[in-house]
């Protein structure tokens, strides 16, 4: 059974930092590309950051220079370090795993991040 479990969400003030984690089980983690998406209230779910199975990363323009995605293959975990946070970063953040060898993907249930003073 595949599970993606996000953690680390919460309430922070503008300018502060937060680190999200997504622990994967039931997949061969090293063969999966990993993504962080976010969905603000009333809006569509958007891609925030992507890390290929080989480690190359890409980011949405809105978070470039502030967010960093990384992965620890020994722990089957992907991270999202969020710095200099803004109120517009408020959203539910979702982890997604996409197989690099088969047409399959999986989603976590999300973790809420609120940026407010």
Contact map, one row per residue, 1 for C-alpha under 8 A:
111000000000000000000000110000000000000000000000000000000000000000000000000000000000000000000000000000000000000000000
111100000000000000000001111000000000000000000000000000000000000000000000000000000000000000000000000000000100000000000
111110000000000000000011110000000000000000000000000000000000000000000000000000000000000000000000000000000001000000000
011111000000000000000111100000000000000000000000000000000000000000000000000000000000000000000011000000000111100000000
001111100000000000001111000000000000000000000000000000000000000000000000000000000000000000000010000000000001110000000
000111110000000000011110000000000000000000000000000000000000000000000000000000000000000000000110000000000001111000000
000011111000000000011100000000000000000000000000000000000000000000000000000000000000000000000000000000000000001000000
000001111100000001111000000000000000000000000000000000000000000000000000000000000000000000000000000000000000001000000
000000111110000001110000000000000000000000000000000000000000000000000000000000000000000000000000000000000000001111000
000000011111000000000000000000000000000000000000000000000000000000000000000000000000000000000000000000000000000111000
000000001111100000000000000000000000000000000000000000000000000000000000000000000000000000000000000000000000000011110
000000000111110111000000000000000000000000000000000000000000000000000000000000000000000000000000000000000000000011111
000000000011111100000000000000000000000000000000000000000000000000000000000000000000100000000000000000000000000000111
000000000001111100000000000000000000000000000000000000000000000000000000000000000001111000000000000000000000000000111
000000000000111110000000000000000000000000000000000000000000000000000000000000000011110000000000000000000000000000000
000000000001111111000000000000000000000000000000000000000000000000000000000000000011100000000000000000000000000000000
000000000001001111100000000000000000000000000000000000000000000000000000000000001111100000000000000000000000000000000
000000011001000111110000000000000000000000000000000000000000000000000000000000001110000000000000000000000000000000000
000000011000000011111000000000000000000000000000000000000000000000000000000000111100000000000000000000000000000000000
000001111000000001111100000000000000000000000000000000000000000000000000000000111100000000000000000000000000000000000
000011110000000000111110000000000000000000000000000000000000000000000000000011110000000000000000000000000000000000000
000111100000000000011111000000000000000000000000000000000000000000000000000011100000000000000010000000000000000000000
001111000000000000001111100000000000000000000000000000000000000000000000001111000000000000000000000000000000000000000
011110000000000000000111111010000000000000000000000000000000000000000000000110000000000000000000000000000000000000000
111100000000000000000011111010000000000000000000000000000000000000000000000100000000000000000000000000000000000000000
111000000000000000000001111100000000000000000000000000000000000000000000000000000000000000000000000000000000000000000
010000000000000000000001111110000000000000000000000000000000000000000000000000000000000000000000000000000000000000000
000000000000000000000000011111110000000000000000000000000000000000000000000000000000000000000000000000000000000000000
000000000000000000000001101111110000000000000000000000000000000000000000100100000000000000000000000000000000000000000
000000000000000000000000000111110000000000000000000010000000000000000000100100000000000000000000000000000000000000000
000000000000000000000000000111111000000000000000000010000000000000000000000000000000000000000000001110000000000000000
000000000000000000000000000111111100000000000000000110000000000000000000000000000000000000000000111100000000000000000
000000000000000000000000000000111110000000000000011110000000000000000000000000000000000000000000111100000000000000000
000000000000000000000000000000011111000000000000011110000000000000000000000001000000000000000011110000000000000000000
000000000000000000000000000000001111100000000011111000000000000000000000000000000000000000000011100000000000000000000
000000000000000000000000000000000111110000000011110000000000000000000000000000010000000000001111000000000000000000000
000000000000000000000000000000000011111000001111100000000000000000000000000000000000000000001111000000000000000000000
000000000000000000000000000000000001111100001111000000000000000000000000000000000000000000111100000000000000000000000
000000000000000000000000000000000000111110111100000000000000000000000000000000000000000000111000000000000000000000000
000000000000000000000000000000000000011111111000000000000000000000000000000000000000000001110000000000000000000000000
000000000000000000000000000000000000001111100000000000000000000000000000000000000000000000100000000000000000000000000
000000000000000000000000000000000000000111110000000000000000000000000000000000000000000000000000000000000000000000000
000000000000000000000000000000000000001111111000000000000000000000000000000000000000000000000000000000000000000000000
000000000000000000000000000000000000001101111100000000000000000000000000000000000000000000000000000000000000000000000
000000000000000000000000000000000000111100111110000000000000000000000000000000000000000000000000000000000000000000000
000000000000000000000000000000000000111000011111000000000000000000000000000000000000000000000000000000000000000000000
000000000000000000000000000000000011110000001111110000000001000000000000000000000000000000000000000000000000000000000
000000000000000000000000000000000011110000000111110000000011001000000000000000000000000000000000000000000000000000000
000000000000000000000000000000000011100000000011111000001111000000011000000000000000000000000000000000000000000000000
000000000000000000000000000000001111000000000011111100001110000000001000000000000000000000000000000000000000000000000
000000000000000000000000000000001110000000000000111111111100000000001110000000000000000000000000000000000000000000000
000000000000000000000000000000011100000000000000011111111000000000000000000000000000000000000000000000000000000000000
000000000000000000000000000001111100000000000000001111110000000000000000000000000000000000000000000100000000000000000
000000000000000000000000000000000000000000000000001111110000000000000000000000000000000000000000000000000000000000000
000000000000000000000000000000000000000000000000001111111000000000000110000000000000000000000000000000000000000000000
000000000000000000000000000000000000000000000000001111111100000000000000000000000000000000000000000000000000000000000
000000000000000000000000000000000000000000000000111100111110000000001000000000000000000000000000000000000000000000000
000000000000000000000000000000000000000000000000111000011111000000000000000000000000000000000000000000000000000000000
000000000000000000000000000000000000000000000001110000001111101100000000000000000000000000000000000000000000000000000
000000000000000000000000000000000000000000000011100000000111111100000000000000000000000000000000000000000000000000000
000000000000000000000000000000000000000000000000000000000011111100000000000000000000000000000000000000000000000000000
000000000000000000000000000000000000000000000000000000000001111100000000000000000000000000000000000000000000000000000
000000000000000000000000000000000000000000000001000000000011111111100000000000000000000000000000000000000000000000000
000000000000000000000000000000000000000000000000000000000011111111100000000000000000000000000000000000000000000000000
000000000000000000000000000000000000000000000000000000000000001111110000000000000000000000000000000000000000000000000
000000000000000000000000000000000000000000000000000000000000001111110000000000000111100000000000000000000000000000000
000000000000000000000000000000000000000000000000000000000000001111111000000000011110000000000000000000000000000000000
000000000000000000000000000000000000000000000000100000000000000011111100000000111100000000000000000000000000000000000
000000000000000000000000000000000000000000000000111000001000000000111110000001111000000000000000000000000000000000000
000000000000000000000000000000000000000000000000001000100000000000011111000001110000000000000000000000000000000000000
000000000000000000000000000000000000000000000000001000100000000000001111100111100000000000000000000000000000000000000
000000000000000000000000000000000000000000000000000000000000000000000111111111000000000000000000000000000000000000000
000000000000000000000000000011000000000000000000000000000000000000000011111110000000000000000000000000000000000000000
000000000000000000000000000000000000000000000000000000000000000000000001111110000000000000000000000000000000000000000
000000000000000000000010000000000000000000000000000000000000000000000001111110000000000000000000000000000000000000000
000000000000000000000011100011000000000000000000000000000000000000000011111111000000000000000000000000000000000000000
000000000000000000001111000000000000000000000000000000000000000000000011111111100000000000000000000000000000000000000
000000000000000000001110000000000100000000000000000000000000000000001111000111110000000000000000000000000000000000000
000000000000000000111100000000000000000000000000000000000000000000011110000011111000000000000000000000000000000000000
000000000000000000111000000000000001000000000000000000000000000000111100000001111100000000000000000000000000000000000
000000000000000011110000000000000000000000000000000000000000000000111000000000111110000000000000000000000000000000000
000000000000000011110000000000000000000000000000000000000000000001110000000000011111100000000000000000000000000000000
000000000000001111000000000000000000000000000000000000000000000001100000000000001111100000000000000000000000000000000
000000000000011110000000000000000000000000000000000000000000000001000000000000000111110000000000000000000000000000000
000000000000111110000000000000000000000000000000000000000000000001000000000000000111111010000000000000000000000000100
000000000000011000000000000000000000000000000000000000000000000000000000000000000001111111000000000000000000000000100
000000000000010000000000000000000000000000000000000000000000000000000000000000000000111111000000000000000000000001110
000000000000000000000000000000000000000000000000000000000000000000000000000000000000011111000000000000000000000000100
000000000000000000000000000000000000000000000000000000000000000000000000000000000000111111100000000000000000000011100
000000000000000000000000000000000000000100000000000000000000000000000000000000000000011111110000000000000000000111100
000000000000000000000000000000000000011110000000000000000000000000000000000000000000000011111000000000000000000111000
000000000000000000000000000000000000011100000000000000000000000000000000000000000000000001111100000000000000011110000
000000000000000000000000000000000001111000000000000000000000000000000000000000000000000000111110000000000000011110000
000001000000000000000000000000000001110000000000000000000000000000000000000000000000000000011111000000000011111000000
000111000000000000000100000000000111100000000000000000000000000000000000000000000000000000001111100000000011110000000
000100000000000000000000000000000111100000000000000000000000000000000000000000000000000000000111110000001111000000000
000000000000000000000000000000011110000000000000000000000000000000000000000000000000000000000011111000001110000000000
000000000000000000000000000000011100000000000000000000000000000000000000000000000000000000000001111100111100000000000
000000000000000000000000000000111000000000000000000000000000000000000000000000000000000000000000111111111000000000000
000000000000000000000000000000111000000000000000000010000000000000000000000000000000000000000000011111100000000000000
000000000000000000000000000000100000000000000000000000000000000000000000000000000000000000000000001111100000000000000
000000000000000000000000000000000000000000000000000000000000000000000000000000000000000000000000001111110000000000000
000000000000000000000000000000000000000000000000000000000000000000000000000000000000000000000000011111111000000000000
000000000000000000000000000000000000000000000000000000000000000000000000000000000000000000000000011001111100000000000
000000000000000000000000000000000000000000000000000000000000000000000000000000000000000000000001111000111110000000000
010100000000000000000000000000000000000000000000000000000000000000000000000000000000000000000001110000011111000000000
000100000000000000000000000000000000000000000000000000000000000000000000000000000000000000000111100000001111100000000
001111000000000000000000000000000000000000000000000000000000000000000000000000000000000000000111000000000111110000000
000111000000000000000000000000000000000000000000000000000000000000000000000000000000000000000110000000000011111000000
000011000000000000000000000000000000000000000000000000000000000000000000000000000000000000011110000000000001111100000
000001111000000000000000000000000000000000000000000000000000000000000000000000000000000000011100000000000000111110000
000000001100000000000000000000000000000000000000000000000000000000000000000000000000000001111000000000000000011111000
000000001111000000000000000000000000000000000000000000000000000000000000000000000000000011111000000000000000001111100
000000001111000000000000000000000000000000000000000000000000000000000000000000000000001011100000000000000000000111110
000000000011110000000000000000000000000000000000000000000000000000000000000000000000111111000000000000000000000011111
000000000011110000000000000000000000000000000000000000000000000000000000000000000000001000000000000000000000000001111
000000000001110000000000000000000000000000000000000000000000000000000000000000000000000000000000000000000000000000111
